[in-house]
Structures are given as C-alpha cells and as structure tokens.
Amino acid sequence: MPARIDHPSPSAIVVGGGVAGLCLADKLSAAGIRVTILEKEEKVGGLARSLVHGDFVFDIGPKRFHTYSPSVENYLHEILGRAYRTIGRKSSVYFLGRLHPWPLQTSSVFRLPPLVLARCLVDLFRKPRFDGTSFSSYILSRYGKTLYQVFFRDYTRKFCHEDPEQMHEAWAQGSIHRAIIDKRFDQGSLLAVARMALLPKRAVTRFLYPLGGMDRFHEALAARVQRQGGRIHVNTPARLVAGQGGTLIVETPDAAHRADRVFWTAPITEAHDSLVGRGPHLKHLTLALFLIEARRVCDDGNQWTYFSSPELLISRTSYPRSFDPGLVPRDAGSIVAEVTVPEGGSVQWDRWEELVIRDLHEAGVCRHEDVRAVHHARIPYAYPVYELRYQDALKRVMGDLAAFPALVLAGRCGKFWYNNMDDSLEDSMQIAARELTAWRRSAPA
Ligand SMILES: Cc1cc2nc3c(=O)[nH]c(=O)nc-3n(C[C@H](O)[C@H](O)[C@H](O)COP(=O)(O)OP(=O)(O)OC[C@H]3O[C@@H](n4cnc5c(N)ncnc54)[C@H](O)[C@@H]3O)c2cc1C
C-alpha cells in the first residue's frame, strides 16, 4: 500500500469508471487522496462491464484477463482473491465456408482448398515489400496475397468500414496481437504461421476469468475504492469546461466540480471538443451487440470465433458458457454476436437481427428455431480506428489538451489506444505512482 499523503489532502476527479478509472481511484484513495469517480452509465466497468438479462450474463464480446506484467498479475489476484477460473484458450476463424482453429493448426492448413494452399506456398517465396505505412502493405509483405485476400482484407473492410489501404500498419500489429494475445505464438508472418501450424505440440494460452462474470472484478474494485473513502457517482455524465488560466471545471447535470487533478478516461475527442472545439478527425467504431438466449446449449465449441466472409453481417461471436457455465441457465445456451458501425452510425436493429440469426444458422452455430430471445446493446467508442494519418491527428489533439496542466489522459478512450484491460490497469498504476510522487514532492515539509 502506498504511503498516505495526510496534509491538506489533494483532490482528484476521475471521469469514467472503467478498469482504468477504477484502478486510478483505488491507487489514489489508498494514498489518502480525495477521489470522486463520475460515470455516465448506470454501473461501473466500462467496455468490460457485463450486461445482465434475467439468468443470462453477457460480456461485451469475449473478455478475459491475460498479462505479462507481474504487477498487473499481482493486482488481479489481490482484487479477485480466489474467485476466478483459469481457462485454456479455444478460438477460431470462419472463412471459406468453414471453421479453422486460431492460431492456425496443422489440421486447418491441410483443410484449406488445394488451390488456396498451393497459392499460400507460392506466397512464401514471393511477397511484396512493405511501403512503411499502410495496413494492406504490411499484411501483404508478411502474409502474402492469398491470406490477405481470403481473410485479412475482407475482415478489415467489414470490421473497420474502411479500405485496408487507408488503414495504418499499427492497426495490423494491434489487431493481430489482440487476436493472438500470447507472445509465445509467433503468427507475425506467413512463414511463422506455417511454422506454428506444423508444430506437432502446441502450448495452450491460459487466461483468468472472474467467477460469476466480469462485473465481479469491477464490483470488488469499486467496493475497495469506497472503503478507502472514494466516492462513486453513476448515471453521471461529465463534461469539461475551461476555467481561468488553464484550470478545469467538471460539469455534471446538477453540479460543477473542481479538483487539483482531473483524470479523463472518457473519449479524448469529447475532452477536445468541449475544451478547444472540434479537432482533427479521430475515428471510432460503435459495437451493435446481439445478445442471444438459446433453447439449448449451442455454440461452435470455441470461446470466440472471427467471421471474415463479406456475405455474413457478424464479425465475431462469443459464448458465455465457455468462460463460466454459471453465466447461462443449465441446458440453455447464449451467444454474443458483434456487428460494428462507424461512430454515430445508425443500427437497423430489426433487420440486422434477422440477418444475425441467419448467419448463425448458416455457419452451423445455432439453428434459428433454437433462438429464444434476442437483446440489443449499443456500445459507443468500442474501438479507436487507426487510419493512415491518425498519429498526426492524435498528436495535434494531445498538443491542444496539454494547455490544461490539471488534465491527465488515461485509459483506452482517454488515450485513443487499441489496448486490453491489462494495459489500462498497468498504465493507471504508473500514472497514479507518478502523480503521488509529484504530490509528495510539492507537500509542505
Ligand atoms: C469487444 C471487445 C472485446 C475485448 N476483449 C478483451 C479481452 O478479452 N481482454 C482484455 O484484456 N481486454 C479486452 N478488450 C479491451 C478492454 O475492454 C479495454 O481495454 C478496457 O475495458 C478499457 O478500460 P478503460 O477503463 O481504459 O476504458 P473504458 O472501459 O472505455 O472506460 C471509460 C468509461 O468512461 C465512461 N464515460 C464515457 N464518457 C463519459 C462521460 N462523458 N462522463 C462520465 N463517464 C463517461 C464510460 O461509460 C466508461 O465506463 C475488449 C474490448 C472490446 C470492445
């Protein structure tokens, strides 16, 4: 536990109660800082919260903890105690009309159509050079034309609503690392994929899942913040207003707050728009989630599956039972189906629901007659999109916000960062340590 700062204790407002905001509030309140979290949703957890419908608990897509950081690992154990499951990963990709294990395995390589396999083998020896910037060039130079065409190009178009040539190579690195998770799986080139696929024995990636659902983690963390004197206001959207001399006022529907520091984990574009005015374009994606209750256990045997085929609307499915059987009533099934739309775009819930059910039926995941109920959830700012010139735009936005010394940007949305929960946690720990050191240095002797 950090040493307490007891002299007139500084105050902090944390905007956003996702894992980044909760962890910041935990570390700061443990050191005696007066912390208030302002969260616009009805509960904390952010992109990692669970969506509950009766006896069915759904996550926002597949959610699991995996980290290489000893400090994050210790932190997870400190918060979860023994209330977690350790699960071996099982995930897949659906392309060319069938499921293939992901990361690819020997069996799936030999199940590729012979022409595709032959073209992949030729690609091993004939790959174009990387142009130094674009997603498409990066993928072509690493995986060759065939895998680019049969999987990466279509998946990226469908998922990002963007031409792969207009995407930055950082998207390739981010998305492939996100999809693979485990550094032991080198799938960063066609040769590495071929080597991994032909390995007779494969390591299994293990991850942690809180017993009873992801909300158990956020609830435990929120309870700790409150025990340490921190306050949490849900249903409280916050907006930044510039005060005099670079100071900040945080406006909520019924109050105006001031604090020594404002930790902003909400979308960076919101902070920029309200403090500076409309800034350079940073594109986000909204997730349209179809949360499906099924009459019987119905899934494809995986925890999650990517769908690249352009004729299917869904881009990914996940199956709560495979994370924790307690998330689904006995003998029933549940599926989370994801469709992305550009931020602010419209979602045609009824028509898309029919298409989603059709996709699941055709892919052999769940027969349409087994669907019992479908719930909808719109998740804004689910992904930052790394377009070709996003780094210039981000630099300008961050530069403008640097005029407000009390403002600290943190978390996935606050930093426009395609990250995982462990990244948000580690970053928040580092920010809290840095801020506490600065406060201690400035404290009267
Ligand atoms: C589909 C999907 C699957 C994922 N799977 C995994 C996984 O398996 N493992 C993993 O580690 N990570 C995964 N991630 C990433 C993970 O969800 C994020 O890294 C993490 O949740 C980010 O936490 P955060 O606190 O930084 O941001 P957020 O969760 O975005 O928190 C920001 C908070 O700010 C609130 N907010 C926004 N605007 C305002 C406002 N104006 N006023 C007040 N509050 C506001 C939001 O409601 C939210 O609670 C996944 C992400 C997605 C979208």
The ligand as a MOL file (V3000), in Angstrom:
LIG
                    3D

  0  0  0     0  0            999 V3000
M  V30 BEGIN CTAB
M  V30 COUNTS 53 58 0 0 0
M  V30 BEGIN ATOM
M  V30 1 C -15.4610 -6.4270 -27.9280 0
M  V30 2 C -14.2650 -6.2250 -27.0410 0
M  V30 3 C -13.5940 -7.3230 -26.5170 0
M  V30 4 C -12.4970 -7.1500 -25.6790 0
M  V30 5 N -11.8680 -8.2300 -25.1330 0
M  V30 6 C -10.8850 -8.0670 -24.2350 0
M  V30 7 C -10.2790 -9.1740 -23.5800 0
M  V30 8 O -10.6400 -10.3160 -23.7890 0
M  V30 9 N -9.2830 -8.9440 -22.6970 0
M  V30 10 C -8.8650 -7.6930 -22.4110 0
M  V30 11 O -7.9700 -7.5470 -21.5720 0
M  V30 12 N -9.4130 -6.6110 -22.9970 0
M  V30 13 C -10.4030 -6.7770 -23.9090 0
M  V30 14 N -10.9690 -5.6850 -24.5080 0
M  V30 15 C -10.4510 -4.3500 -24.2000 0
M  V30 16 C -10.9850 -3.8460 -22.8420 0
M  V30 17 O -12.3920 -3.9000 -22.8300 0
M  V30 18 C -10.4950 -2.4240 -22.6260 0
M  V30 19 O -9.0940 -2.3580 -22.7650 0
M  V30 20 C -10.8450 -1.9100 -21.2260 0
M  V30 21 O -12.1410 -2.2600 -20.8450 0
M  V30 22 C -10.6670 -0.4050 -21.2530 0
M  V30 23 O -10.9330 0.1160 -19.9810 0
M  V30 24 P -10.8160 1.6800 -19.7550 0
M  V30 25 O -11.2110 1.9490 -18.3760 0
M  V30 26 O -9.4760 2.1270 -20.2370 0
M  V30 27 O -11.8600 2.3350 -20.7750 0
M  V30 28 P -13.4590 2.1950 -20.8210 0
M  V30 29 O -13.8670 0.8350 -20.4370 0
M  V30 30 O -13.8580 2.7190 -22.1560 0
M  V30 31 O -13.9440 3.1880 -19.6760 0
M  V30 32 C -14.3160 4.5200 -19.9300 0
M  V30 33 C -15.5070 4.8390 -19.0410 0
M  V30 34 O -15.8400 6.2130 -19.2090 0
M  V30 35 C -17.2630 6.3130 -19.1930 0
M  V30 36 N -17.6040 7.5830 -19.8520 0
M  V30 37 C -17.5330 7.8800 -21.1740 0
M  V30 38 N -17.8800 9.1600 -21.3740 0
M  V30 39 C -18.1730 9.6810 -20.1550 0
M  V30 40 C -18.5740 10.9740 -19.7000 0
M  V30 41 N -18.7400 11.9950 -20.5380 0
M  V30 42 N -18.7830 11.1420 -18.3810 0
M  V30 43 C -18.6160 10.1230 -17.4910 0
M  V30 44 N -18.2280 8.8730 -17.8790 0
M  V30 45 C -18.0040 8.6750 -19.1860 0
M  V30 46 C -17.7110 5.0760 -19.9530 0
M  V30 47 O -19.0670 4.7700 -19.6920 0
M  V30 48 C -16.7480 4.0340 -19.3910 0
M  V30 49 O -17.2620 3.4530 -18.2260 0
M  V30 50 C -12.0500 -5.8270 -25.3770 0
M  V30 51 C -12.7260 -4.7180 -25.9120 0
M  V30 52 C -13.8220 -4.9060 -26.7320 0
M  V30 53 C -14.5530 -3.6920 -27.2750 0
M  V30 END ATOM
M  V30 BEGIN BOND
M  V30 1 1 1 2
M  V30 2 1 2 3
M  V30 3 2 2 52
M  V30 4 2 3 4
M  V30 5 1 4 5
M  V30 6 1 4 50
M  V30 7 2 5 6
M  V30 8 1 6 7
M  V30 9 1 6 13
M  V30 10 2 7 8
M  V30 11 1 7 9
M  V30 12 1 9 10
M  V30 13 2 10 11
M  V30 14 1 10 12
M  V30 15 2 12 13
M  V30 16 1 13 14
M  V30 17 1 14 15
M  V30 18 1 14 50
M  V30 19 1 15 16
M  V30 20 1 16 17
M  V30 21 1 16 18
M  V30 22 1 18 19
M  V30 23 1 18 20
M  V30 24 1 20 21
M  V30 25 1 20 22
M  V30 26 1 22 23
M  V30 27 1 23 24
M  V30 28 2 24 25
M  V30 29 1 24 26
M  V30 30 1 24 27
M  V30 31 1 27 28
M  V30 32 2 28 29
M  V30 33 1 28 30
M  V30 34 1 28 31
M  V30 35 1 31 32
M  V30 36 1 32 33
M  V30 37 1 33 34
M  V30 38 1 33 48
M  V30 39 1 34 35
M  V30 40 1 35 36
M  V30 41 1 35 46
M  V30 42 1 36 37
M  V30 43 1 36 45
M  V30 44 2 37 38
M  V30 45 1 38 39
M  V30 46 1 39 40
M  V30 47 2 39 45
M  V30 48 1 40 41
M  V30 49 2 40 42
M  V30 50 1 42 43
M  V30 51 2 43 44
M  V30 52 1 44 45
M  V30 53 1 46 47
M  V30 54 1 46 48
M  V30 55 1 48 49
M  V30 56 2 50 51
M  V30 57 1 51 52
M  V30 58 1 52 53
M  V30 END BOND
M  V30 END CTAB
M  END
